Amino acid sequence: MKFMKLGSKPDMFQTDNNGVRYVASELPTDIVIRVGEKKFHLHKFPLQSKSNHLQKLIAKADEEKSNEIHMPDFPAGPKAFEICAKFCYDMIVTLNAYNIVAARCAAEYLGMTEDVDQGNLVMKTDAFFNSCILRGWKDSIIALKTTKSILPYAKDLKIVRRCIDSIASRASVDPLNVSWSYTYKKRATAVEIDENWVEIQKKSRVVPKDWWIEDVLELEIDLYKQVILAIKSKERMPIGVIGQAIKAYAVSWLPNSFGSMASDDNAHKCRVLVEAIVSLLPSNEGICISSSFLLKLLKFAVSVQACDALKEELVKRISLRLNEASAKDLLIPAQSPDTTRYDAGLVQTIVNQFVTRYTHIQDSDYSENNEKSPEDFVVKPGSWLIVGKLIDSYLAEIARDPKLPRSSFIELAQSIPKSARPVHDRLYKAVDVFLKEHPSLDKTERKEICALIDVEKLSLEASKHAAQNERLPLRMIVQVVYFRQLRAAAGGPKGPQAAPSSNLCASKAEENAGRTVREDMKLLKKQMKDAKLIDHGEHQIDNQIQ
């Protein structure tokens, strides 16, 4: 860290039993200056020789026959004033990145300019700030941090802008030209731990593109946002690295749990933080801001009741990468836990946007108004399957909530196309959990829930479980048993992919088992009737075989 020493005399400032600061001297003090709640017993002459503002205040005090001056709004408080006072006495003062901004603002406030005395404090602090602080990477960051408490003064003197520009310029330098120290605590991989690799790194001095990220994490969000915007404006930083920086900042500053935001003050701080982070996210949809990270931001946004526009922006971004999410990521706590445990409606919106974007993207207007063609946004078949599994796993999680409305469960289950769900095992599990946690459902309601399941798409194991599941309607159990027997008669594979359609069942049964499907069904009906397992379900089976 760079520093500069001013003055030649030893420090003679002392503190009495009452906390009053005074100058130990043979000459008695003749003026009392109060800065905030702190008192200084000083001498008029050295102060008047350097400060235009103190000249006026002392003259006014003399007219009023007073020996006390009060400065309640002094920038940076008593510590900054003492630096200025010591400079007036020519006592040794050390300036560095931690106090230079305070000293510069205080000197400006006191009018310690060249008009009053040559080589005054304003000139000296400016020279040190420009020639040393702004030329140092970490010094610029430290100095910028200190502007927080004296922001109006620091802005007026353009200190904030100059610090930000210095930081942004250095962050945007080609990594090959980085010659200053920086903080980089990236975890070493197993290869990097090898001693030979460490030696190679030392010799090659390879500087990563994200070398600057950790140092600027120290800044509070308002200053951090200005730094990131300045870096973006220079257009030399890869947008992916900026995305990494924003994610690192969110991880560093957002609380670990929603419980820590119980107070209104903490909730407000978190809301401001989330809003700023979202505003900084790269607009380029191709940048890999993970859906997991975006969903974390959305959870915080819901928790602190952020504005609707912010939540809509996050929902849009998440919908573009829904196939990368996990069921746990989608468990967004509801704003009002008295209604439901999780916000299924918000997830429904995300899914709807995902499906709409990728199934109706063929709109001709889209091709005309966008650089990318609709084909660029078509989800690969594998992605559809991933989303199908994701939604079914999510349904199984939220089904455990006794307060979850049946309509919400059904709507979400039906929101994805059939092609996204070739196997219904996960959906069956979700339905079973819902029935278990909602025992008060009547017969009609249970049938409505179970109608989501296509028994032809159940695996052998799921079919076995369903055939013995007392929570299912009897009609569904009959259907499960029916298709199990058809599979056995067809002699095909035991998975749902081998389950034939109703039109193909008859021919396969005749070829492999030597009897028609009608004969199978008559036998099955007789067995079921004898066991008294079905009532009016016979009518449905008759319709299937006619």
N, C-alpha and C positions, 0 to 999 in steps of 0.2 A: 504494500500500500504506500502510495506517495504521501509525503507530508512536507509542510513548510513551517519554519520557525520564524517568528517575528519578535522584535524587541531584544534588548540587551541586559536589562536589569532583572534581578531575581524577583520571583513572585512574592509580594508582601501582603497579599490578601489573607485575612484570617476571619474566624467566626467566634463571636462571643457566646456567652451562656444562653442568650435569648435567640440565637440563630441569626443574628445580624452580621452581615459581612462588612468588614472595614479594612482600611489600609493602615498597616503598622508603620507609623511615621512620627518623627519628632514634632511635626506640625499638626496641630489639631484639625480635625475635619470641619468643614464649614457648610456642607450641604448633605441632605438626606434624600436619597432617591428610592422610591418604592416601585418595584417592578412586580406586578401581581401582588402577592402576599410577602414578597421578600424585600427586606430593607438593606440599603447600601449606604454606609457613612463614608463620604468621599470629599475630595477637594475640588473647588470650582475651577481653578486655573487650568489644570491639565485637561479637564473635560471640555472647557470652552475653546481650548486651542485646537481641538480636532473635530468638534461636532457643531454644526450650524444649528441643529434643532435644540441642543442643550444650551447653546448661547441664548436663544430666544426664551426658553423655559426658565433659565436662571435669572434673566433680566426681568421677566414677569414676576418671579418669586421675590426678587429684591424690591420691586415696586410695591408688592403686597406685604413687604416686611415678613416674609416667610422663609424658612430655611429647608422646606420640604417640597419635593416634586413627586407627583404620582403619575406613572405611566401604566395603566391597567391593560392596554391592548398591545403591549410591546411584542413584536414578532419573535417567536421561539423562546420567549420567557427569560427568566433570570440568568440562565447559563449563557445565552447569547449576549445578553447585556454585559456580563462580566468579561467576556472576551473583548468586547469593545472598550470597556473601561480599562482593562489591562493594557490594551494598545495605546490608550491615551497616556498612560503612565510610563510607556516604553518598557513594560515588563514582558518577560518571555511568554509567548503564546504559541501553541502548536496547532496548526490547521491541518485537517485531513478530510477524507471523504465523509466522515461522520458529522463534522461540524461546519464544513465550508459553506453549505447552503444557509444554515442559521446565521453564521457570521456575516455573509453577504447581504442577507435581507435586513439584519439588524443595522449594519453599516448604512444601508440605504435609508432606513427609517430615521437614523440619527443625523443624516446629512453629512457623512464623513467623506467628503469629496475633495477634489484637487483645488476647488475654489477656496476652501478653508485652509488647507495645508498641503504642501507637496508630498507625494508618496503616502497619501492617506489610505485608509482601510478599504474603501470601495475599489480603488485601483489595484491594490495588492491582492485582494480576494479574487477580483476578476482575472488577474494575470495567472494566479495559481489554478483557478477553476478551468480556464481555457487551455493552458499549456500542459497541465498535469492530469486533472480529474477527467476531463473529456477524452483524453487520449488513453485512458485505462479502462479495460473491459469491466472488471469488477468494481472499480472506483465509481464508474458512471452509474452502475446499478445501485450501489450503496447510497450515492448522492441523491438519486431519484427517489429512493425509499424515504429519505429524510424530508422530502418536500411535503409529505402527507399532512403534517401538523401546521405547516405555514403555506398551504397551497395558494391562497390569493396573492401573497407577496411573490412567491416563487414563479407563478404564472406571469405576473406583471413584468418580472425581470427576465422572462423567457428562459428561465433555468430549466423548467420542466420540458419544454420543447427541445432544448439543446441536448439534454440528457437522453431523451427518447431517440432523437435523431442519431446520436452517437452510438447508442446500443443497437439500433436497427441497422446502421451502416456496418458495424463490426459483425453482427450476426449474419449479414448477407455477403460477407467476404468469401471468396473461394476457400474451401477448407485447406487447400494446399498452402495458402498464405497466412494461416492462423499461427501466430508466433507467441501469443500470450497465454497465460495459464487460465484454465477453466475447470469447472467441476463436472466430472463424468463418472457416475457410479453404476454404469450398466453392468449387469451380472455377467460374469465370465462363463462361457460354455466349457464343456469338458475338454474341448480341444485347446481353448485359450489358457486353461489352467496349466497345461504342459509348459515346463520351464523354457524349452526351446522357442515355443510360440511367444512367450512373454518377451524374450530377448529380441526376437524378430520385430515385435511391436515397438519396442524401445528404439531400435535402430532405424526403423522405417518412419516412425513418428506419424503414423497414419491418423489423420483427424477425421472423425465421422461427420456426416452432414448435420447430425442433430446435436453437435457438441455444445450448443448454446442453451439448450432447453432447460437444464436443471438450474442454472444460475438465475434465470429470469423467473423461476417459480417463486422466488422470495417476494416478488411484488404483489401488492394487493390488486384486486380485480380491476379497478378503474385505471390504474397505471399500466397493468399488464395488457389490458385491452388496447390501450393506445400504442404500446410497443408492438403488439402483433399486427395491428393495422398499418403501422409504419413499415414493418417488415414486408407485409403484403404489397404495399404501394411501390416498393423498390423492384418488385417483379423478378427477383433473382433467387428466391428461396423456393425449392420444390414444394408444391402444395401438399404433398403427402407428409412432408416433415412438419409443416404447420399443423396439420391434423394431429400428428403425434404430440406436438407441443400442447395443444388444447386439451387432449385427453390426459396428458401427464398433469396438467394444472388442475383439472377437475378431480382427478384421483387424490391429488395433494391437498386440496382445499375443501372439497365436499365432506360432510361428516360421514362417519362409518355406518351410522344407523339413523333411521327416521326419528327415533326416540329422543335424540339429542336436540331436536328442533322444537321441543315442547313450548318454549317461551316465544312470545310474539317477536322479540328482538332477533332471536336466532332464526326464526322462520323468515323474517324480512331479509336478513343477510343472505340466507340461502337462496331466496327468490331472486335477489339482485344478481347473485353469483350465477345461477342457472340461466337467467335471461341473457347475461353477458356472454356466457360460454356458447349458448346456442347461436347468438348473433355472430359469433366468430367462426362457426363451422364453415368449412369450404363449401361453396355452392355447387361445385362440380360433383355430380352424382356418382361419378366413377371412382371418387376417392374412397379408400377403404376406412371409413369410420364404422366400426363394427356395430351390428344391431344390438349386441349386448350392452355396449357403452351408451348407445342412444336410448335404449330402454331404461337404463339406470337414470339417465337424465329425465326421462318422462316420469319415472316414479317420484323423483324429487319434485318435478313440476306439479304433479298432482297433489303431493303432500303439502306443499307450501302455497297451493292455490294460485299458481301462476296464471297469467292471462290466457284466454282461449287461443289467441293467435300463435303463441309460443307452443302450446300443446299440439295445435294443428300442424305446425311446421315439423315437430318431432314425429308425429304420426305419419306424415308424408314420407319422411326420410326412412323410418322404420319399415314402412310397407315396401320400399324398394329392396330391402335386404331381409325380408321376413324369413326366407329359407335358411338364413344363418343363425336364427335365434334358437333358444332352448325353451322348454316349457317353464322352467324356473324363471327365465328372463321375463316371460309374459305375465308372471304373477304380480300384477300391479295392484297395490292396496287401494281399496275404495276410499273415496273422500269421506264418506259417512259409513263407518263400520256397522252402524245400526241396521243398515239395509242388507248389504252383502259384504263378504270378506274381501273379495277381489272385484276389480272393475272390469267385468266381462264385456260391458258395452264398448269400452275403449278398444279392447282387443278385437271386438267385432268390426269396429271402424277400420282398424289396421288391416284385417283380413279382407274386408270389402274392397279397400283401395288396392291391395295386392292383386286380388282376382280381377278387378275392373281394369287395372293397368295392363295386365298380361293376357286378358281374353278379349278385350274390346279395343286393342291398340291399333287395329286395322283401319280405323277411321281415316278416310282420305285426307281430311283437313290436317291431321297430325303430320303426315308426311310432307305436306306443303309448307307447314309453319315451323318445322324443326329440322335441324341439321342431321339428326340421326333418323334412320328409317325405322318403321315399326318393327322390322325383323330384329333390330338390335335389342329390343326389349322383350322378346319372346322367351319365356322360361323353358329351360330344357326339361324333358320328361322327368329326369331325376329330381329336379327341383320341386316339381309338383308332388312327387312321392314324399319328399322330405317335409313339405308343408302339410301334406295330409297326415303324416305321422305326428308332426308337431301339434296340430290342432287336436287330434285325438288324445295325445298325452296331456295337453292342457285341459281338455274336457274332464279327463280322469282326476286331475288335481282340483279343479273348481267344483266338481260334483260332490266333493266332501263337505261343501258348505250347505248346511240345512236351509239357509236363507236364499240360496240361488233359485230364481224363478225357473219354472219348467220351460217357459217361452224362450228365455235367454239361452238355455242349454240347446234347445231344438234349433233355434235360429243359427247359432254358431256352428252346430254340427252340419247343417244344410248349406253353409256358406261356400264350401269348396266343391268343385266339380267332381263327378263320379270317378273320373280318370285319376284323381289324386288319392283315391282310396280303393285300390284293387283288393285289399285284404281288410276285413272288418273286425279283426281280433281286438285292436286297441279301442275301437269304437264300442265294441261289446263290453269291454272292461269298464269304460267310462259310464255306459248305460247301467251296468250292474252296480257300480258305486253309487250312482244317482238314485237308483231304486232303493238301495240299502239305507242311504242317508235321508230319504224322503218316504218313510213308511206310510204316511197318511194319504198317498196318492190313491185315487179310486181306480176301478177297473179300466175305465175309458182313458184316463190320464196315463196309466201304465202302458196301454196299447199304443198311445200316441208316441210315447218315448221309444218303445221297442220297434215301432215302425221305421225308425232310422236305420235299423240293421237289416242287411241283406244276408239271409242265412246261407245263401249259396256261396258267400265270400268268407265264411268262417273256416278256419283250419280244423283239422280233426280234433285237436286238443280242445279248442274253443267250443266245438260242437258237443263234445262229451260233457263239458262243464255246463253248457246251456241246456242240454237234455235233462239235467238233474237240478236245474236252478229253479227253486220254488218261487223266486221273485218274478219270474217271467210269466206272461199270460199263457194259458193252456194252448191257445191257438199257435203261438210261436213255438212252443215245445213240439207240437205236432209237426210243424214245418221243418224243424231241425231234424227230428227223427226221420221224416220223409226223405230229406236230401241225404242223410247219412246212409239210408238204405239204397238210394239210387246210386250213390258212389260205390257202395259195396257191390251192387249188382253190375255196375259198369266195369268194375275191376281196375279202375284207373288209379292215378296217384291220389294221395290222401290230402292234398292241400286244396285251398280254395280256388286256385287257378284251374284245377281239374274239374271243378263243379260244373256240370253241363247246364245249358239253358233248358227250359222246360220242353222246347221242341226237339232237342237232341237226346234227351234222356231215354225216350222210348226205344229208338233204334239201337243205342248202345246196350240197353238192358236186354233187348231181344238177341243181339249178337253174342253177348257174353254169358248170359244166364239162361237163355232158351225159353223165356216167357215174356209176355208183353208188360209194359208199364201198367196197363189197366189191371192185369192180374195181380201185379205187386200191390197196387193200391187197394184192390178189393180185400186182399189178405191183411194189409195194414189197417184198413178201416175196421175189419172184423175184430182184429186184436185190440184196437183202441176202444171200440165200442164195448167189447167184453170187459175191458179194464175200467170202463166208465171215465175215460180221460177227456172225452170231447163231448160237446153238446151241439150247438149250431155250427161248429167248425166243419162238420161234414159237408155242408153246402159249398164251402170254399174249396174243399178237396175235390168234390164232384166237378166243380167248374174247371179245375185244373186238368182233369183227365178226359173231359168230354171233347 
